């Protein structure tokens, strides 16, 4: 080892002028220059402070995954069970060290079908939170074919890359939720003979992402910065969860089920639950709706979410860890105000959510409308210590907000 010089080889400062001199083979570097070098490396290659290492992936068994989901998502047991098994198998697959003569497990992406506000996005977000992997939500409605106004399909991966702080290795183990996938269904079941800029063409472009391939991703988005250097991302270990309401698919399911029970040897008409036709969903229905066969094939795990009844909506208001009433009580508590919401108010909010047909997502809008005046006035009132909400108060505030008139007009 070289003799100590007592001087930083980078900035020339002496040992007496710095906190620490780190000895190398032929030179020394001070703590200040070492910190600057670390920052340069982070800026050049995209630093990542989060724990997204394969060894740090705390993968639980399917039953444990479902138990975790139960804390945040009310009901939807069938969807949670399906999702828990799919996620467990996916991350087991990633950890598999494939030998030359061993069976290689293929990736199984997931599609969630359910009415708006039933919890599709919440399920995907909660899974990612539990696993501590990068998570991104992409809206399929803004995607168009290359060369048209809108976003490229590759922009889906830009969001995941950003969520992982540009750590490519972490990105390649992340989860992407593609919302509103039903909005890119082609207009008919027949192959398109004309341009379908935001439909069939987008589905075709999405195939390479779903199946697992190396995609060149523009780190700042594709069309605004054409000169940027691309980042290669391998999608073979990225789990894609697609979600959509598929409005009207119940009619396709009903038509297929009626066809199935016509004729001899069927044992009479099959008793169908007309209030929840999605439970009979099949890949054929998705294809009939307008998803191309290749997309349906790359989303092999299909599950549905049940419509939310009054009991489920009421439980959503109070039971989950992040229940809406708990959130508002926390907000008021930060101003040292105790918020009490009576049972009759919960029933009223649920009634309105069902009337407005907005599912769980609409509960917040109704609660915000009811509490908005109090949230404006009470923080300034030094004597305010408690707010008790009853049905009469809730009805008056909702009427004043105009929210009810808006939905009646619809």
Long-range contacts (C-beta under 8 A, 24 or more apart in sequence): 1-25, 2-26, 2-27, 4-28, 8-33, 46-165, 46-166, 46-167, 46-168, 47-165, 47-166, 47-167, 48-164, 48-165, 48-166, 48-167, 48-170, 49-165, 50-132, 50-164, 50-165, 50-167, 50-170, 51-132, 52-132, 52-133, 52-134, 52-164, 52-167, 52-169, 52-170, 52-173, 54-94, 54-95, 54-173, 56-132, 57-91, 57-95, 57-131, 57-132, 57-133, 57-173, 58-131, 58-132, 59-88, 59-91, 59-92, 59-95, 59-131, 60-88, 60-130, 61-88, 62-88, 65-127, 65-130, 68-126, 68-130, 69-123, 69-126, 69-127, 69-130, 71-320, 71-321, 72-122, 72-126, 72-320, 72-321, 72-322, 73-119, 73-122, 73-123, 73-126, 73-320, 74-119, 74-312, 74-315, 74-316, 74-319, 74-320, 75-119, 75-306, 75-308, 75-312, 75-315, 76-118, 76-119, 76-123, 76-305, 76-306, 78-279, 78-303, 78-304, 78-306, 79-112, 79-114, 79-119, 79-123, 79-303, 79-304, 79-305, 79-306, 80-123, 82-110, 82-301, 82-303, 83-110, 83-112, 83-123, 83-127, 83-241, 83-303, 86-110, 86-301, 87-127, 87-131, 87-239, 90-239, 91-131, 93-237, 94-173, 94-237, 107-212, 107-236, 107-237, 107-239, 108-300, 108-301, 109-210, 109-239, 109-240, 109-241, 109-242, 109-298, 109-299, 109-300, 109-301, 110-239, 110-240, 110-241, 110-242, 110-299, 110-301, 110-302, 110-303, 111-181, 111-241, 111-242, 111-243, 111-244, 111-286, 111-299, 111-301, 111-302, 111-303, 112-241, 112-242, 112-243, 112-244, 112-303, 112-304, 112-305, 113-243, 113-244, 113-245, 113-246, 113-249, 113-278, 113-281, 113-286, 113-302, 113-303, 113-304, 113-305, 114-243, 114-245, 114-278, 114-304, 114-305, 114-306, 114-307, 115-245, 115-305, 115-307, 115-308, 115-359, 116-245, 116-358, 116-359, 116-361, 117-308, 117-358, 117-359, 117-360, 117-361, 117-362, 118-305, 118-306, 118-307, 118-308, 118-359, 118-360, 119-305, 119-360, 120-177, 120-179, 120-243, 120-244, 120-305, 121-177, 121-179, 121-243, 124-175, 124-177, 124-241, 124-243, 125-177, 127-175, 127-241, 128-174, 128-175, 131-175, 133-170, 133-173, 133-174, 133-175, 134-160, 134-163, 134-164, 134-167, 134-170, 134-171, 134-173, 134-174, 134-175, 135-160, 135-163, 135-174, 135-175, 135-176, 135-177, 136-160, 136-162, 136-163, 136-174, 136-175, 136-176, 136-177, 137-176, 137-177, 137-179, 138-176, 138-177, 138-178, 138-179, 139-179, 139-180, 140-178, 140-179, 140-180, 140-181, 140-183, 140-184, 140-202, 140-242, 140-244, 141-180, 141-183, 141-184, 141-198, 143-184, 143-198, 143-202, 143-205, 143-206, 144-197, 144-198, 144-201, 144-202, 145-195, 145-197, 145-198, 145-201, 145-202, 145-205, 146-205, 148-197, 148-198, 150-197, 150-198, 151-221, 151-222, 151-223, 152-205, 152-222, 152-223, 153-202, 153-205, 153-206, 153-209, 154-209, 154-215, 154-216, 154-217, 154-218, 154-222, 155-218, 155-221, 155-222, 156-209, 157-209, 157-215, 157-217, 157-233, 157-235, 157-238, 158-217, 158-218, 158-219, 158-220, 158-221, 158-222, 160-238, 161-217, 161-219, 161-231, 161-233, 166-219, 166-231, 168-231, 168-232, 168-233, 171-233, 171-238, 172-233, 172-234, 172-235, 172-236, 172-237, 172-238, 173-237, 173-238, 174-238, 174-239, 175-238, 175-239, 175-240, 175-241, 176-238, 176-239, 176-240, 176-241, 177-241, 177-242, 177-243, 178-206, 178-240, 178-241, 178-242, 178-243, 179-243, 179-244, 180-243, 180-244, 180-245, 181-242, 181-243, 181-244, 181-291, 182-244, 182-245, 182-246, 182-247, 182-249, 182-289, 182-290, 183-244, 185-289, 185-290, 185-291, 186-290, 186-292, 187-290, 188-290, 189-287, 189-288, 189-290, 199-290, 200-292, 203-291, 203-292, 203-294, 203-295, 204-292, 204-294, 206-295, 207-294, 207-295, 207-298, 208-235, 209-235, 209-238, 209-240, 210-235, 210-240, 210-295, 210-298, 210-299, 211-235, 211-298, 212-236, 212-237, 240-299, 242-299, 246-286, 246-289, 248-289, 249-278, 249-281, 249-285, 249-286, 249-289, 250-277, 250-278, 252-285, 252-288, 252-289, 253-277, 253-278, 253-280, 253-281, 253-282, 253-285, 256-282, 256-284, 256-285, 256-288, 275-307, 276-306, 276-307, 278-304, 278-305, 278-306, 279-304, 279-306, 308-359, 308-360, 310-350, 310-351, 310-354, 313-350, 313-353, 313-354, 313-360, 313-363, 314-346, 314-347, 314-350, 316-360, 316-363, 317-346, 317-349, 317-350, 317-363, 318-346, 324-363, 324-364, 324-367, 325-367, 328-367, 328-371, 331-375, 332-375, 332-378, 332-387, 335-378, 335-379, 335-384, 336-385, 337-378, 337-384, 337-385, 337-386, 337-387, 338-385, 338-386, 338-387, 339-386, 339-387, 339-389, 340-386, 340-387, 340-388, 340-389, 341-389, 342-388, 342-389, 342-390, 342-391, 344-390, 344-391, 345-370, 345-389, 345-390, 345-391, 345-393, 345-394, 347-391, 348-391, 348-394, 348-395, 349-394, 352-398, 352-404, 355-407, 356-407, 365-403, 366-398, 366-403, 369-397, 369-398, 369-401, 369-403, 370-394, 370-397, 370-398, 370-401, 371-397, 372-397, 372-401, 373-397, 373-400
